[in-house]
């Protein structure tokens, strides 16, 4: 048998300021975590065991919530950024009376269960955010706190604080090592988000060993330099100290707060406390038995929940019902005093679009050549005037991405000016992506963020999580291809379109001209079940003659026939997106002059096209027409689905180059001449 861990904490009977009932409630969380992980034969028991006292104090004495209504607007938000410790959250949700049963706890990590291996928003009641990759939940919490501050400034009135909740996050050593937490917390301190409270579980253990292998910074000084208020709790079992620190954090509303809690992973385990073995694996049946005995647990039966502990935890139902009733009573007074404000807030929270929101979208005339990023900026401001919930900004690239709110009450979000609409994220794409998700999760706002397409790589984890959670975030990615020219291969995206298109439930739209750009924005605003990426040019593109070619509203279908062969009977189909649609149309005209019947399909969104009925897709891409050529200044992989075995793709399978974009297109064979040549080759095979 292994020797007891060095420096193991004292037995639980010495826990400061804890009654026997307190201790029973705390140990119920610990034993549920041990048992669930043991039954699943997978999971992370140590952190829930260490943090059980913190969870008890937070959920019993500080957090405002109602288990009967997890989505009540007036509640505090709690984000478990250390998602691997999800058994801590599941145990507390079950014990406090959310719609989560003991059987759900027993099904931890099993197929179809409501208790997956990392908590998922929308699956388990009471889970505010899906936080798998470490650090993401920290950014989500910053976004939620910013949304609360934004809505509070817009809707609160003297004596009527409708939006006045706190946002808490729980972070591990790993969360604070990940760069995304640095970016998000730096911005939170700069914006002085005073209703944001972070809790740092300082257990000094990671998978590979003790944190001193890699992590020796002074976290308190780091957060102090961000402009945060910092509290320390030297013993994570000291309920009085936890209570005092959380109360101090709540009182400090002129800046965010971080509560640093020194804990012992797998607290109470005779042989695995304070060891890496307790982080990501079951304790083992024998160790579970010994730990329960050491904790003075009344039963060795798995999933034993003492009646008195459950009854005490379940008092949260009565408390939550009272808190919500008090808030609703105050809200009714507010509604009577400010009916228009209340109606607007309710519309936003319900996600309903105002009447006529798209009545004044711009119309671009033939020959009005401009970059689609410029057309997108104009369209955004036409929408912004009618859609006040739309807020966001860029990662220090507003002038380039042209995502700037100039209408409908723009202004720059800053400390004390949280009700403005232009968020300056700074050069923080990682943090921006996670904050956008937090804004969307909070509700009442519709977030949009922008950067160059090449830097979408920095945002892949939050983009993926937005798609996984079905969050209606809008991304504006400009400088979409080698068309950005002289900045060269470090900035010219090649594989990024293919990578984004591979993300399930992400809709990618690359419009061909200004008219399609307007329709792209319309499609993005209408989509509520997941994120949308608008991919836009730096260089100018022509505004297509829509009296000659099909109207741009075909974009809503993902792909549509832009120009057709006589009688609608093509022998060849040219498919393109973005700036390459011009090349396809140029080739179409040349082929028509040679009596070659071609069809041009604009396919700005493969995802939207794939969702159309088979009959429509076959009408656009007739199965009998096997000569298909796709043209796009990007990696060709996604196109093989649409061109089939006998078709071809004119794309790019190398990095770009530094030169004027016209020369680069020529050198890469993205010319009308080459499209015509490749088309004829297809027809000959």
Secondary structure, 3 states (H helix, E strand, C coil): CCCCCCCCCCCHHHCCCCCHHHHHHHHHHHHHHHHHHHHHCCCCHHHHHHHHHHHHHHHHHHCCCCCCCCCCCCCCEEEECCHHHHHHHHHHHHHHCCCCCHHHHHCCCCCCCCCCCCCCCCCCCCCCCCCCCCCHHHHHHHHHHHHHHHHHHHHCECCECCCCCCEEEEECHHHHHCHHHHHHHHHHHHHCCCCEEEEEEECCEECCEEHHHCCCCCHHHHHHHHCCEEEEECCCCCHHHHHHHHHHHHHCCCCCEEEEEECCCCCCCCCCCCCHHHCCCCCCHHHHHHHHHHCCCCCCCCCCCCHHHHHHHCHHHHHHHHHHHHHHHHHHHHHHHCHHHHHHHHHHHHCCCCCCCCCCCCCCCCCCCECHHHHHHHHHHHHHCCCCCEEEEECCCHHHHCCCCCCCCCCECECCECCCCEEECCCCHHHHHHHHHHHHHHCCCEEEEEEEHHHHHHHHHHHHHHHHHCCCCEEEEECCCHHHCCCCCCCCCCCHHHHHHCCCCCEEECCCCHHHHHHHHHHHHHCCCCCEEEECCCCCECCCCCCCCCCHHHHHHCCEEEECCHHHCCCEEEEECCCHHHHHHHHHHHHHHCCCCEEEEECCCHHHHHCCCHHHHHHHCCCCCCCEEEECCCCCHHHHHHHCCCCEEECCCCCCCCCCHHHHHHHCCCCHHHHHHHHHHHHHC
